[in-house]
Amino acid sequence: MIVLGLESTCDESSAAVICSPRQILSNVVKSQIDEHRRFGGVVPEIASRLHLNYLASAMHEALNKAGKTIQEVDLIGVSTSPGLIGGLLVGSTLAKTLAYTLGKPWVGVDHLLGHLVAPDLVEPIEFPCIAGVFSGAHSNVYLGRSYMDWELLVRSRDDAPGEAFDKTAKLMNLSYPGGPSIQRFAEKGQATIKLPSPLPKTLEGDFSFSGLKTAVLYQVQGQQNKQALLEAKWPDLAASFQDTVAKALAKSMIQNALKHEVKNIYVGGGVAANSRLREVLQYEGSKHGFGVHFPPLSLCIDNGAMIARAALVMYENGYQSNLDEDIQSRSSLGF
Protein backbone atom coordinates (compact mmCIF):
# COMPACT_ATOMS: atom_id res chain seq x y z
CA MET A 1 0.00 0.00 0.00
CA ILE A 2 1.31 3.45 -0.97
CA VAL A 3 0.72 5.99 1.82
CA LEU A 4 1.17 9.76 1.59
CA GLY A 5 1.81 11.45 4.94
CA LEU A 6 1.33 15.20 5.52
CA GLU A 7 2.60 17.09 8.56
CA SER A 8 1.98 20.78 9.37
CA THR A 9 1.36 21.04 13.12
CA CYS A 10 4.05 23.59 13.99
CA ASP A 11 7.09 24.88 12.09
CA GLU A 12 7.91 22.05 9.70
CA SER A 13 6.00 21.47 6.47
CA SER A 14 6.58 17.85 5.55
CA ALA A 15 5.34 15.21 3.15
CA ALA A 16 6.46 11.62 2.82
CA VAL A 17 5.64 8.49 0.86
CA ILE A 18 5.94 5.01 2.34
CA CYS A 19 4.93 1.71 0.77
CA SER A 20 5.27 -0.63 3.76
CA PRO A 21 5.77 -0.24 7.51
CA ARG A 22 9.51 0.16 7.13
CA GLN A 23 10.07 1.25 3.54
CA ILE A 24 10.30 5.04 3.27
CA LEU A 25 10.33 6.07 -0.39
CA SER A 26 10.72 9.78 0.40
CA ASN A 27 10.53 12.13 3.38
CA VAL A 28 10.69 15.85 2.55
CA VAL A 29 10.88 18.37 5.40
CA LYS A 30 10.77 22.10 4.72
CA SER A 31 11.80 23.84 7.94
CA GLN A 32 10.66 27.32 8.93
CA ILE A 33 13.38 27.86 11.55
CA ASP A 34 15.11 30.67 9.68
CA GLU A 35 11.87 32.64 9.45
CA HIS A 36 11.07 32.24 13.16
CA ARG A 37 14.59 32.61 14.56
CA ARG A 38 14.52 36.40 14.74
CA PHE A 39 11.47 36.19 17.02
CA GLY A 40 13.06 33.59 19.33
CA GLY A 41 10.21 31.15 18.79
CA VAL A 42 7.36 30.10 16.52
CA VAL A 43 4.89 32.81 15.47
CA PRO A 44 1.60 30.99 14.67
CA GLU A 45 0.38 33.39 11.99
CA ILE A 46 3.70 33.28 10.15
CA ALA A 47 3.79 29.49 10.47
CA SER A 48 0.33 29.17 8.92
CA ARG A 49 1.22 31.35 5.94
CA LEU A 50 4.45 29.44 5.36
CA HIS A 51 2.59 26.12 5.41
CA LEU A 52 0.42 27.50 2.60
CA ASN A 53 3.61 28.13 0.62
CA TYR A 54 5.53 24.98 1.56
CA LEU A 55 3.21 22.01 2.13
CA ALA A 56 1.92 21.42 -1.41
CA SER A 57 5.46 21.94 -2.71
CA ALA A 58 6.77 19.37 -0.22
CA MET A 59 4.09 16.92 -1.37
CA HIS A 60 5.03 17.25 -5.03
CA GLU A 61 8.72 16.87 -4.17
CA ALA A 62 8.02 13.78 -2.06
CA LEU A 63 6.02 12.15 -4.85
CA ASN A 64 8.76 12.92 -7.39
CA LYS A 65 11.48 11.50 -5.15
CA ALA A 66 9.39 8.38 -4.54
CA GLY A 67 8.77 7.96 -8.27
CA LYS A 68 5.01 7.92 -7.70
CA THR A 69 2.08 9.92 -9.02
CA ILE A 70 -0.72 11.16 -6.78
CA GLN A 71 -3.06 8.70 -8.54
CA GLU A 72 -0.89 5.81 -7.29
CA VAL A 73 -1.37 6.79 -3.65
CA ASP A 74 -3.71 4.38 -1.85
CA LEU A 75 -4.08 6.23 1.47
CA ILE A 76 -3.59 9.80 2.68
CA GLY A 77 -2.61 10.51 6.29
CA VAL A 78 -2.45 13.96 7.86
CA SER A 79 -1.92 15.41 11.32
CA THR A 80 -5.24 16.74 12.62
CA SER A 81 -4.25 17.17 16.30
CA PRO A 82 -2.59 18.57 18.36
CA GLY A 83 -0.92 21.69 17.01
CA LEU A 84 -1.33 25.27 15.84
CA ILE A 85 -4.81 25.72 14.40
CA GLY A 86 -3.64 27.49 11.24
CA GLY A 87 -1.15 24.78 10.36
CA LEU A 88 -3.63 22.00 11.08
CA LEU A 89 -6.17 23.69 8.79
CA VAL A 90 -3.67 23.87 5.93
CA GLY A 91 -2.76 20.19 6.22
CA SER A 92 -6.26 18.84 6.75
CA THR A 93 -7.70 20.94 3.90
CA LEU A 94 -5.08 19.63 1.49
CA ALA A 95 -5.69 16.03 2.59
CA LYS A 96 -9.48 16.34 2.35
CA THR A 97 -9.26 17.96 -1.08
CA LEU A 98 -7.04 15.16 -2.37
CA ALA A 99 -9.27 12.49 -0.85
CA TYR A 100 -12.43 14.00 -2.35
CA THR A 101 -11.09 14.68 -5.83
CA LEU A 102 -9.21 11.39 -6.16
CA GLY A 103 -11.69 9.17 -4.32
CA LYS A 104 -9.00 8.01 -1.92
CA PRO A 105 -9.41 7.15 1.78
CA TRP A 106 -7.80 9.47 4.30
CA VAL A 107 -7.01 9.27 8.01
CA GLY A 108 -6.66 12.11 10.48
CA VAL A 109 -3.73 11.30 12.75
CA ASP A 110 -2.88 12.42 16.27
CA HIS A 111 0.59 13.94 15.87
CA LEU A 112 1.75 12.28 19.12
CA LEU A 113 0.87 8.84 17.74
CA GLY A 114 3.20 9.71 14.88
CA HIS A 115 6.07 10.31 17.30
CA LEU A 116 5.22 7.12 19.20
CA VAL A 117 5.43 4.95 16.07
CA ALA A 118 8.44 6.76 14.57
CA PRO A 119 10.86 4.11 15.95
CA ASP A 120 8.71 1.50 14.18
CA LEU A 121 9.88 2.89 10.84
CA VAL A 122 13.26 1.31 11.66
CA GLU A 123 12.31 -1.81 13.63
CA PRO A 124 9.02 -3.30 14.89
CA ILE A 125 7.93 -2.05 18.29
CA GLU A 126 7.80 -4.83 20.87
CA PHE A 127 4.73 -4.57 23.11
CA PRO A 128 4.12 -3.97 25.94
CA CYS A 129 6.54 -1.08 26.22
CA ILE A 130 7.16 2.30 27.79
CA ALA A 131 7.34 5.16 25.30
CA GLY A 132 8.11 8.84 25.71
CA VAL A 133 7.30 11.82 23.49
CA PHE A 134 9.57 14.72 24.42
CA SER A 135 9.36 17.84 22.26
CA GLY A 136 8.86 21.57 22.25
CA ALA A 137 5.24 21.21 23.34
CA HIS A 138 4.97 17.81 25.02
CA SER A 139 6.53 15.76 27.78
CA ASN A 140 4.50 12.56 27.91
CA VAL A 141 5.27 9.00 29.00
CA TYR A 142 2.97 6.22 27.84
CA LEU A 143 2.40 2.54 28.48
CA GLY A 144 1.98 0.96 25.05
CA ARG A 145 0.03 -2.29 24.85
CA SER A 146 -0.39 -2.29 21.07
CA TYR A 147 -0.11 0.14 18.16
CA MET A 148 -3.60 1.43 18.98
CA ASP A 149 -3.52 1.17 22.78
CA TRP A 150 -1.52 3.86 24.61
CA GLU A 151 -2.12 4.81 28.25
CA LEU A 152 -0.80 8.19 29.38
CA LEU A 153 1.21 7.71 32.58
CA VAL A 154 3.16 10.96 32.97
CA ARG A 155 2.81 14.49 31.57
CA SER A 156 4.14 17.97 32.28
CA ARG A 157 2.14 20.31 34.50
CA ASP A 158 3.58 23.38 32.74
CA ASP A 159 6.26 23.64 30.04
CA ALA A 160 7.67 20.86 27.91
CA PRO A 161 11.43 20.10 27.78
CA GLY A 162 11.88 21.57 24.30
CA GLU A 163 10.26 24.81 25.40
CA ALA A 164 12.50 24.87 28.47
CA PHE A 165 15.54 24.42 26.22
CA ASP A 166 14.39 27.36 24.06
CA LYS A 167 13.86 29.67 27.02
CA THR A 168 17.14 28.68 28.67
CA ALA A 169 19.01 29.31 25.41
CA LYS A 170 17.41 32.75 25.14
CA LEU A 171 18.58 33.62 28.68
CA MET A 172 22.15 32.79 27.66
CA ASN A 173 21.90 34.68 24.34
CA LEU A 174 22.05 31.47 22.31
CA SER A 175 20.23 31.02 19.01
CA TYR A 176 16.83 29.45 18.43
CA PRO A 177 16.01 26.57 18.49
CA GLY A 178 17.43 26.05 21.96
CA GLY A 179 17.99 22.29 21.91
CA PRO A 180 20.90 22.20 19.43
CA SER A 181 22.31 25.49 20.77
CA ILE A 182 22.36 24.27 24.37
CA GLN A 183 23.90 20.95 23.31
CA ARG A 184 26.74 22.65 21.43
CA PHE A 185 27.34 25.17 24.23
CA ALA A 186 27.30 22.41 26.87
CA GLU A 187 30.20 20.67 25.12
CA LYS A 188 32.41 23.53 26.36
CA GLY A 189 31.43 23.04 30.01
CA GLN A 190 30.82 20.50 32.74
CA ALA A 191 27.65 19.68 34.67
CA THR A 192 28.88 21.05 38.01
CA ILE A 193 25.96 23.30 39.00
CA LYS A 194 23.14 21.80 41.05
CA LEU A 195 19.70 22.59 39.63
CA PRO A 196 16.22 21.44 40.73
CA SER A 197 14.89 18.34 39.02
CA PRO A 198 11.85 18.73 36.75
CA LEU A 199 10.54 15.55 38.40
CA PRO A 200 9.41 16.82 41.83
CA LYS A 201 7.99 14.29 44.31
CA THR A 202 5.03 16.57 45.04
CA LEU A 203 3.54 16.01 41.56
CA GLU A 204 3.25 12.22 41.95
CA GLY A 205 5.35 11.37 38.91
CA ASP A 206 4.45 14.26 36.61
CA PHE A 207 7.01 16.74 35.28
CA SER A 208 7.31 20.45 36.05
CA PHE A 209 9.95 22.60 34.35
CA SER A 210 9.00 25.94 35.93
CA GLY A 211 11.33 25.61 38.94
CA LEU A 212 14.24 24.57 36.76
CA LYS A 213 13.74 27.54 34.43
CA THR A 214 13.55 29.93 37.38
CA ALA A 215 16.76 28.50 38.83
CA VAL A 216 18.55 29.12 35.53
CA LEU A 217 17.17 32.66 35.46
CA TYR A 218 18.58 33.35 38.93
CA GLN A 219 21.96 31.94 37.88
CA VAL A 220 22.08 34.25 34.87
CA GLN A 221 20.62 37.42 36.40
CA GLY A 222 21.34 36.99 40.11
CA GLN A 223 18.86 36.89 42.98
CA GLN A 224 18.56 39.43 45.81
CA ASN A 225 22.00 39.40 47.48
CA LYS A 226 23.28 36.51 45.37
CA GLN A 227 25.48 37.55 42.45
CA ALA A 228 24.89 36.32 38.94
CA LEU A 229 27.03 33.53 37.56
CA LEU A 230 30.03 34.76 35.62
CA GLU A 231 29.42 34.54 31.88
CA ALA A 232 32.55 32.43 31.57
CA LYS A 233 30.68 29.78 33.60
CA TRP A 234 27.62 29.72 31.37
CA PRO A 235 28.82 26.62 29.46
CA ASP A 236 28.79 24.81 32.84
CA LEU A 237 25.24 26.08 33.37
CA ALA A 238 24.20 24.80 29.94
CA ALA A 239 25.77 21.41 30.63
CA SER A 240 24.09 21.26 34.05
CA PHE A 241 20.70 22.19 32.63
CA GLN A 242 20.96 19.58 29.87
CA ASP A 243 22.14 16.93 32.32
CA THR A 244 19.32 17.68 34.76
CA VAL A 245 16.65 17.38 32.07
CA ALA A 246 18.14 14.18 30.63
CA LYS A 247 18.37 12.46 34.01
CA ALA A 248 14.80 13.39 34.95
CA LEU A 249 13.33 12.11 31.68
CA ALA A 250 15.40 8.93 31.91
CA LYS A 251 14.47 8.37 35.57
CA SER A 252 10.76 8.63 34.82
CA MET A 253 10.95 6.15 31.97
CA ILE A 254 13.09 3.67 33.90
CA GLN A 255 10.77 3.84 36.93
CA ASN A 256 7.71 3.19 34.78
CA ALA A 257 9.42 0.39 32.88
CA LEU A 258 10.19 -1.31 36.20
CA LYS A 259 6.68 -0.70 37.54
CA HIS A 260 4.94 -2.13 34.48
CA GLU A 261 7.49 -4.92 33.93
CA VAL A 262 8.22 -4.20 30.29
CA LYS A 263 11.38 -5.03 28.39
CA ASN A 264 11.66 -2.13 25.96
CA ILE A 265 11.68 1.67 26.08
CA TYR A 266 11.04 3.87 23.03
CA VAL A 267 11.59 7.61 22.70
CA GLY A 268 10.35 10.06 20.05
CA GLY A 269 10.06 13.81 19.54
CA GLY A 270 12.57 16.57 18.94
CA VAL A 271 14.23 16.24 22.36
CA ALA A 272 14.91 12.57 21.52
CA ALA A 273 17.72 13.93 19.32
CA ASN A 274 19.58 15.25 22.38
CA SER A 275 22.86 13.36 22.77
CA ARG A 276 22.92 13.59 26.58
CA LEU A 277 19.41 12.10 26.88
CA ARG A 278 20.42 9.25 24.59
CA GLU A 279 23.58 8.64 26.59
CA VAL A 280 21.89 8.67 30.00
CA LEU A 281 18.91 6.54 28.98
CA GLN A 282 21.06 3.98 27.17
CA TYR A 283 23.28 3.68 30.25
CA GLU A 284 20.40 3.41 32.74
CA GLY A 285 18.50 1.05 30.47
CA SER A 286 21.46 -1.32 30.14
CA LYS A 287 21.85 -1.42 33.95
CA HIS A 288 18.29 -2.71 34.29
CA GLY A 289 18.27 -4.92 31.20
CA PHE A 290 15.93 -2.76 29.10
CA GLY A 291 16.20 -2.33 25.37
CA VAL A 292 16.29 1.41 24.62
CA HIS A 293 15.26 2.55 21.16
CA PHE A 294 15.50 5.96 19.49
CA PRO A 295 14.52 6.81 15.92
CA PRO A 296 17.29 8.23 13.71
CA LEU A 297 17.74 11.99 14.05
CA SER A 298 15.85 12.65 10.81
CA LEU A 299 12.74 11.01 12.32
CA CYS A 300 12.92 12.85 15.66
CA ILE A 301 11.78 16.15 14.19
CA ASP A 302 8.22 16.54 12.89
CA ASN A 303 8.03 14.66 9.61
CA GLY A 304 5.57 13.16 7.16
CA ALA A 305 6.96 9.61 7.36
CA MET A 306 5.84 9.12 10.95
CA ILE A 307 2.37 10.45 10.05
CA ALA A 308 2.17 8.06 7.11
CA ARG A 309 3.16 5.16 9.40
CA ALA A 310 0.54 6.15 11.99
CA ALA A 311 -2.10 6.49 9.26
CA LEU A 312 -1.31 3.00 7.98
CA VAL A 313 -1.60 1.60 11.52
CA MET A 314 -4.99 3.25 11.98
CA TYR A 315 -6.28 2.21 8.54
CA GLU A 316 -5.26 -1.41 9.10
CA ASN A 317 -7.24 -1.28 12.36
CA GLY A 318 -10.40 -0.11 10.63
CA TYR A 319 -10.09 3.67 11.01
CA GLN A 320 -11.04 5.99 8.16
CA SER A 321 -11.89 9.67 8.44
CA ASN A 322 -14.91 11.50 7.06
CA LEU A 323 -14.74 14.81 5.23
CA ASP A 324 -16.51 16.55 8.12
CA GLU A 325 -13.89 15.49 10.67
CA ASP A 326 -12.56 18.53 12.53
CA ILE A 327 -9.09 19.45 13.76
CA GLN A 328 -8.19 19.71 17.46
CA SER A 329 -5.54 21.91 19.08
CA ARG A 330 -4.98 19.40 21.90
CA SER A 331 -4.27 15.68 21.99
CA SER A 332 -6.59 13.16 23.62
CA LEU A 333 -4.21 10.25 23.10
CA GLY A 334 -3.97 8.03 26.15
CA PHE A 335 -6.50 9.84 28.32
C-alpha positions as CSV (number, residue, x, y, z in Angstrom):
1,M,0.0,0.0,0.0
2,I,1.3,3.5,-1.0
3,V,0.7,6.0,1.8
4,L,1.2,9.8,1.6
5,G,1.8,11.4,4.9
6,L,1.3,15.2,5.5
7,E,2.6,17.1,8.6
8,S,2.0,20.8,9.4
9,T,1.4,21.0,13.1
10,C,4.0,23.6,14.0
11,D,7.1,24.9,12.1
12,E,7.9,22.1,9.7
13,S,6.0,21.5,6.5
14,S,6.6,17.8,5.6
15,A,5.3,15.2,3.1
16,A,6.5,11.6,2.8
17,V,5.6,8.5,0.9
18,I,5.9,5.0,2.3
19,C,4.9,1.7,0.8
20,S,5.3,-0.6,3.8
21,P,5.8,-0.2,7.5
22,R,9.5,0.2,7.1
23,Q,10.1,1.3,3.5
24,I,10.3,5.0,3.3
25,L,10.3,6.1,-0.4
26,S,10.7,9.8,0.4
27,N,10.5,12.1,3.4
28,V,10.7,15.8,2.6
29,V,10.9,18.4,5.4
30,K,10.8,22.1,4.7
31,S,11.8,23.8,7.9
32,Q,10.7,27.3,8.9
33,I,13.4,27.9,11.5
34,D,15.1,30.7,9.7
35,E,11.9,32.6,9.4
36,H,11.1,32.2,13.2
37,R,14.6,32.6,14.6
38,R,14.5,36.4,14.7
39,F,11.5,36.2,17.0
40,G,13.1,33.6,19.3
41,G,10.2,31.2,18.8
42,V,7.4,30.1,16.5
43,V,4.9,32.8,15.5
44,P,1.6,31.0,14.7
45,E,0.4,33.4,12.0
46,I,3.7,33.3,10.1
47,A,3.8,29.5,10.5
48,S,0.3,29.2,8.9
49,R,1.2,31.3,5.9
50,L,4.5,29.4,5.4
51,H,2.6,26.1,5.4
52,L,0.4,27.5,2.6
53,N,3.6,28.1,0.6
54,Y,5.5,25.0,1.6
55,L,3.2,22.0,2.1
56,A,1.9,21.4,-1.4
57,S,5.5,21.9,-2.7
58,A,6.8,19.4,-0.2
59,M,4.1,16.9,-1.4
60,H,5.0,17.2,-5.0
61,E,8.7,16.9,-4.2
62,A,8.0,13.8,-2.1
63,L,6.0,12.2,-4.9
64,N,8.8,12.9,-7.4
65,K,11.5,11.5,-5.1
66,A,9.4,8.4,-4.5
67,G,8.8,8.0,-8.3
68,K,5.0,7.9,-7.7
69,T,2.1,9.9,-9.0
70,I,-0.7,11.2,-6.8
71,Q,-3.1,8.7,-8.5
72,E,-0.9,5.8,-7.3
73,V,-1.4,6.8,-3.7
74,D,-3.7,4.4,-1.9
75,L,-4.1,6.2,1.5
76,I,-3.6,9.8,2.7
77,G,-2.6,10.5,6.3
78,V,-2.4,14.0,7.9
79,S,-1.9,15.4,11.3
80,T,-5.2,16.7,12.6
81,S,-4.2,17.2,16.3
82,P,-2.6,18.6,18.4
83,G,-0.9,21.7,17.0
84,L,-1.3,25.3,15.8
85,I,-4.8,25.7,14.4
86,G,-3.6,27.5,11.2
87,G,-1.1,24.8,10.4
88,L,-3.6,22.0,11.1
89,L,-6.2,23.7,8.8
90,V,-3.7,23.9,5.9
91,G,-2.8,20.2,6.2
92,S,-6.3,18.8,6.8
93,T,-7.7,20.9,3.9
94,L,-5.1,19.6,1.5
95,A,-5.7,16.0,2.6
96,K,-9.5,16.3,2.3
97,T,-9.3,18.0,-1.1
98,L,-7.0,15.2,-2.4
99,A,-9.3,12.5,-0.9
100,Y,-12.4,14.0,-2.3
101,T,-11.1,14.7,-5.8
102,L,-9.2,11.4,-6.2
103,G,-11.7,9.2,-4.3
104,K,-9.0,8.0,-1.9
105,P,-9.4,7.1,1.8
106,W,-7.8,9.5,4.3
107,V,-7.0,9.3,8.0
108,G,-6.7,12.1,10.5
109,V,-3.7,11.3,12.8
110,D,-2.9,12.4,16.3
111,H,0.6,13.9,15.9
112,L,1.7,12.3,19.1
113,L,0.9,8.8,17.7
114,G,3.2,9.7,14.9
115,H,6.1,10.3,17.3
116,L,5.2,7.1,19.2
117,V,5.4,5.0,16.1
118,A,8.4,6.8,14.6
119,P,10.9,4.1,15.9
120,D,8.7,1.5,14.2
121,L,9.9,2.9,10.8
122,V,13.3,1.3,11.7
123,E,12.3,-1.8,13.6
124,P,9.0,-3.3,14.9
125,I,7.9,-2.0,18.3
126,E,7.8,-4.8,20.9
127,F,4.7,-4.6,23.1
128,P,4.1,-4.0,25.9
129,C,6.5,-1.1,26.2
130,I,7.2,2.3,27.8
131,A,7.3,5.2,25.3
132,G,8.1,8.8,25.7
133,V,7.3,11.8,23.5
134,F,9.6,14.7,24.4
135,S,9.4,17.8,22.3
136,G,8.9,21.6,22.2
137,A,5.2,21.2,23.3
138,H,5.0,17.8,25.0
139,S,6.5,15.8,27.8
140,N,4.5,12.6,27.9
141,V,5.3,9.0,29.0
142,Y,3.0,6.2,27.8
143,L,2.4,2.5,28.5
144,G,2.0,1.0,25.1
145,R,0.0,-2.3,24.8
146,S,-0.4,-2.3,21.1
147,Y,-0.1,0.1,18.2
148,M,-3.6,1.4,19.0
149,D,-3.5,1.2,22.8
150,W,-1.5,3.9,24.6
151,E,-2.1,4.8,28.2
152,L,-0.8,8.2,29.4
153,L,1.2,7.7,32.6
154,V,3.2,11.0,33.0
155,R,2.8,14.5,31.6
156,S,4.1,18.0,32.3
157,R,2.1,20.3,34.5
158,D,3.6,23.4,32.7
159,D,6.3,23.6,30.0
160,A,7.7,20.9,27.9
161,P,11.4,20.1,27.8
162,G,11.9,21.6,24.3
163,E,10.3,24.8,25.4
164,A,12.5,24.9,28.5
165,F,15.5,24.4,26.2
166,D,14.4,27.4,24.1
167,K,13.9,29.7,27.0
168,T,17.1,28.7,28.7
169,A,19.0,29.3,25.4
170,K,17.4,32.7,25.1
171,L,18.6,33.6,28.7
172,M,22.1,32.8,27.7
173,N,21.9,34.7,24.3
174,L,22.0,31.5,22.3
175,S,20.2,31.0,19.0
176,Y,16.8,29.4,18.4
177,P,16.0,26.6,18.5
178,G,17.4,26.1,22.0
179,G,18.0,22.3,21.9
180,P,20.9,22.2,19.4
181,S,22.3,25.5,20.8
182,I,22.4,24.3,24.4
183,Q,23.9,20.9,23.3
184,R,26.7,22.7,21.4
185,F,27.3,25.2,24.2
186,A,27.3,22.4,26.9
187,E,30.2,20.7,25.1
188,K,32.4,23.5,26.4
189,G,31.4,23.0,30.0
190,Q,30.8,20.5,32.7
191,A,27.7,19.7,34.7
192,T,28.9,21.0,38.0
193,I,26.0,23.3,39.0
194,K,23.1,21.8,41.1
195,L,19.7,22.6,39.6
196,P,16.2,21.4,40.7
197,S,14.9,18.3,39.0
198,P,11.8,18.7,36.8
199,L,10.5,15.6,38.4
200,P,9.4,16.8,41.8
201,K,8.0,14.3,44.3
202,T,5.0,16.6,45.0
203,L,3.5,16.0,41.6
204,E,3.3,12.2,41.9
205,G,5.3,11.4,38.9
206,D,4.5,14.3,36.6
207,F,7.0,16.7,35.3
208,S,7.3,20.4,36.0
209,F,9.9,22.6,34.4
210,S,9.0,25.9,35.9
211,G,11.3,25.6,38.9
212,L,14.2,24.6,36.8
213,K,13.7,27.5,34.4
214,T,13.5,29.9,37.4
215,A,16.8,28.5,38.8
216,V,18.6,29.1,35.5
217,L,17.2,32.7,35.5
218,Y,18.6,33.3,38.9
219,Q,22.0,31.9,37.9
220,V,22.1,34.3,34.9
221,Q,20.6,37.4,36.4
222,G,21.3,37.0,40.1
223,Q,18.9,36.9,43.0
224,Q,18.6,39.4,45.8
225,N,22.0,39.4,47.5
226,K,23.3,36.5,45.4
227,Q,25.5,37.6,42.5
228,A,24.9,36.3,38.9
229,L,27.0,33.5,37.6
230,L,30.0,34.8,35.6
231,E,29.4,34.5,31.9
232,A,32.6,32.4,31.6
233,K,30.7,29.8,33.6
234,W,27.6,29.7,31.4
235,P,28.8,26.6,29.5
236,D,28.8,24.8,32.8
237,L,25.2,26.1,33.4
238,A,24.2,24.8,29.9
239,A,25.8,21.4,30.6
240,S,24.1,21.3,34.0
241,F,20.7,22.2,32.6
242,Q,21.0,19.6,29.9
243,D,22.1,16.9,32.3
244,T,19.3,17.7,34.8
245,V,16.7,17.4,32.1
246,A,18.1,14.2,30.6
247,K,18.4,12.5,34.0
248,A,14.8,13.4,35.0
249,L,13.3,12.1,31.7
250,A,15.4,8.9,31.9
251,K,14.5,8.4,35.6
252,S,10.8,8.6,34.8
253,M,11.0,6.1,32.0
254,I,13.1,3.7,33.9
255,Q,10.8,3.8,36.9
256,N,7.7,3.2,34.8
257,A,9.4,0.4,32.9
258,L,10.2,-1.3,36.2
259,K,6.7,-0.7,37.5
260,H,4.9,-2.1,34.5
261,E,7.5,-4.9,33.9
262,V,8.2,-4.2,30.3
263,K,11.4,-5.0,28.4
264,N,11.7,-2.1,26.0
265,I,11.7,1.7,26.1
266,Y,11.0,3.9,23.0
267,V,11.6,7.6,22.7
268,G,10.3,10.1,20.1
269,G,10.1,13.8,19.5
270,G,12.6,16.6,18.9
271,V,14.2,16.2,22.4
272,A,14.9,12.6,21.5
273,A,17.7,13.9,19.3
274,N,19.6,15.3,22.4
275,S,22.9,13.4,22.8
276,R,22.9,13.6,26.6
277,L,19.4,12.1,26.9
278,R,20.4,9.3,24.6
279,E,23.6,8.6,26.6
280,V,21.9,8.7,30.0
281,L,18.9,6.5,29.0
282,Q,21.1,4.0,27.2
283,Y,23.3,3.7,30.3
284,E,20.4,3.4,32.7
285,G,18.5,1.0,30.5
286,S,21.5,-1.3,30.1
287,K,21.8,-1.4,33.9
288,H,18.3,-2.7,34.3
289,G,18.3,-4.9,31.2
290,F,15.9,-2.8,29.1
291,G,16.2,-2.3,25.4
292,V,16.3,1.4,24.6
293,H,15.3,2.5,21.2
294,F,15.5,6.0,19.5
295,P,14.5,6.8,15.9
296,P,17.3,8.2,13.7
297,L,17.7,12.0,14.1
298,S,15.8,12.7,10.8
299,L,12.7,11.0,12.3
300,C,12.9,12.8,15.7
301,I,11.8,16.2,14.2
302,D,8.2,16.5,12.9
303,N,8.0,14.7,9.6
304,G,5.6,13.2,7.2
305,A,7.0,9.6,7.4
306,M,5.8,9.1,10.9
307,I,2.4,10.5,10.1
308,A,2.2,8.1,7.1
309,R,3.2,5.2,9.4
310,A,0.5,6.1,12.0
311,A,-2.1,6.5,9.3
312,L,-1.3,3.0,8.0
313,V,-1.6,1.6,11.5
314,M,-5.0,3.2,12.0
315,Y,-6.3,2.2,8.5
316,E,-5.3,-1.4,9.1
317,N,-7.2,-1.3,12.4
318,G,-10.4,-0.1,10.6
319,Y,-10.1,3.7,11.0
320,Q,-11.0,6.0,8.2
321,S,-11.9,9.7,8.4
322,N,-14.9,11.5,7.1
323,L,-14.7,14.8,5.2
324,D,-16.5,16.6,8.1
325,E,-13.9,15.5,10.7
326,D,-12.6,18.5,12.5
327,I,-9.1,19.5,13.8
328,Q,-8.2,19.7,17.5
329,S,-5.5,21.9,19.1
330,R,-5.0,19.4,21.9
331,S,-4.3,15.7,22.0
332,S,-6.6,13.2,23.6
333,L,-4.2,10.2,23.1
334,G,-4.0,8.0,26.2
335,F,-6.5,9.8,28.3
